């Protein structure tokens, strides 16, 4: 029965029924959690944050399940947009904390470990942090998740040409931030 449980739950998520909001959110969770978690893992820096980002995404869906459009593709697009917005909020809060540390209002964390792998990872994250949220999301979806351009366009609600433009700009900005000549 465990193998059929998922097949029974997913159609309930897609029928748009508002009769049982808890069942709808549970069905959304079952159908989309893994995909959202993989995306969140690539969008956030701290290894503990993806679960929090996905949890906040589903909390927002639970607060207004009637706002989630019916149909698996529409549900996924809505949830991805919410997840990206949650990440944007997180990045804004982090930027405020960084400014507070730079201004001397908050004491900075311990010394940086200069090992090459950690240094490279840090440089990439700093470069990603400089990208505008939409470009960062497009770059992560395309380069790390392997999502095709038309799918990215559908997920974030723009045209494929706009996705290509954001991707090109994100690559240039990353190269510039990492000190590479293009």
Order of alpha helices (4+ residues) and beta strands (2+ residues): alpha-alpha-alpha-alpha-alpha-alpha-alpha-alpha
